[in-house]
């Protein structure tokens, strides 16, 4: 009987203490209402801006020149002569055949498609596809 009495007194003391603490809790002001979703949301993590890959563009025209010393290709397009620097990983193709960079010199006058990006105001070719040889020039 004594243990029941002690348990009842302890329960009463706990409920009185919790009521006392509840009355002391700060109440939200109308300008900043407290909601259960605000309390449960974790702080937002700062996001790092992902680097944007350069936009790939293409040009179609006639291969005018290849300078092996500067690794530059000149293509005559509807916009006039455009110079492209060849990327170290640039691929040169004629149909399904992969060509060496030095082979470009032998295809002067051929129709080409150049895929490139602009970097620092310079057009950098990532691939050149020889679409057809010029008329009167034998295919290799």
C-alpha positions in Angstrom: 0.0 0.0 0.0 2.8 2.3 0.7 4.4 1.7 -2.7 1.0 2.6 -4.4 0.8 5.7 -2.4 4.4 6.7 -3.3 3.6 6.1 -7.0 0.6 8.3 -6.8 2.4 11.1 -5.1 5.3 10.8 -7.7 2.8 10.9 -10.6 1.1 14.0 -9.1 4.4 15.8 -8.6 5.5 15.1 -12.2 2.2 16.4 -13.7 2.5 19.5 -11.6 6.1 20.1 -12.7 5.2 19.6 -16.4 2.3 22.1 -16.1 4.6 24.6 -14.4 7.2 24.2 -17.2 4.6 24.5 -19.9 3.4 27.8 -18.5 7.0 29.2 -18.6 7.6 28.3 -22.3 7.8 31.3 -24.6 4.8 31.8 -26.7 5.2 32.6 -30.4 4.6 36.1 -31.5 2.2 36.8 -34.4 5.1 38.0 -36.7 6.9 34.7 -36.4 4.4 31.9 -36.0 5.9 28.6 -34.9 4.8 25.6 -36.9 5.7 22.0 -36.6 7.2 22.0 -40.1 9.7 24.8 -39.3 11.0 23.0 -36.3 11.4 19.7 -38.2 13.2 21.0 -41.3 17.0 20.7 -41.3 19.0 23.7 -42.1 19.5 24.2 -45.9 22.9 23.1 -47.2 24.7 25.7 -49.2 24.7 24.6 -52.9 27.8 24.8 -55.0 27.3 26.0 -58.5 28.2 23.2 -61.0 30.6 24.3 -63.7 28.8 24.6 -67.0 30.3 22.7 -69.8 31.0 24.8 -72.9 28.3 24.6 -75.5 29.3 22.4 -78.4 28.7 24.1 -81.8 29.4 23.0 -85.4 30.4 24.6 -88.6 30.1 23.2 -92.2 32.3 24.3 -95.0 35.3 23.6 -97.2 38.7 22.8 -95.7 40.9 25.6 -96.9 44.2 24.9 -95.0 45.8 23.0 -92.2 48.9 24.4 -90.5 50.7 21.6 -88.7 53.1 24.1 -86.9 50.3 25.9 -85.1 47.8 23.0 -85.3 45.2 25.3 -86.9 42.6 24.4 -89.4 41.0 27.0 -91.7 37.5 26.3 -93.0 35.6 28.5 -95.4 31.9 28.7 -94.4 29.0 30.8 -95.3 30.3 33.3 -92.7 33.7 33.5 -94.3 37.0 31.9 -93.3 37.0 30.5 -89.8 40.1 29.3 -88.0 39.9 26.4 -85.5 42.6 25.3 -83.1 42.7 21.5 -82.9 42.2 20.1 -79.4 44.8 17.5 -78.3 42.1 14.9 -78.3 40.5 15.9 -81.6 39.3 13.1 -83.9 39.4 13.3 -87.7 37.1 11.0 -89.6 36.3 10.2 -93.2 33.2 8.0 -93.1 34.1 5.2 -90.7 37.8 5.6 -91.2 39.8 7.5 -88.5 42.5 9.7 -89.9 45.7 11.2 -88.4 45.8 14.9 -88.0 48.6 15.2 -90.5 46.3 13.7 -93.1 44.2 16.9 -93.2 46.8 18.6 -95.5 45.9 16.1 -98.2 42.2 16.9 -98.0 42.3 20.6 -98.8 39.1 21.5 -100.7 37.0 18.8 -99.1 33.7 19.5 -97.5 33.9 19.1 -93.7 31.9 19.4 -90.6 33.7 20.8 -87.5 32.4 20.3 -84.0 33.9 22.9 -81.7 33.6 24.9 -78.4 34.7 28.5 -77.8 37.3 29.0 -75.1 38.7 32.4 -74.4 37.5 33.7 -77.7 39.1 30.9 -79.7 37.3 28.1 -81.5 38.7 24.7 -80.4 37.8 21.8 -82.7 37.0 18.5 -81.0 36.2 16.6 -84.2 36.4 17.1 -87.9 34.4 14.9 -90.3 35.3 14.9 -94.0 31.9 14.6 -95.6 33.0 14.6 -99.3 36.0 15.3 -101.4 35.9 18.3 -103.7 35.0 17.7 -107.4 38.0 17.0 -109.6 40.1 15.8 -106.6 40.7 12.0 -106.4 39.6 10.2 -103.2 42.4 8.7 -101.2 
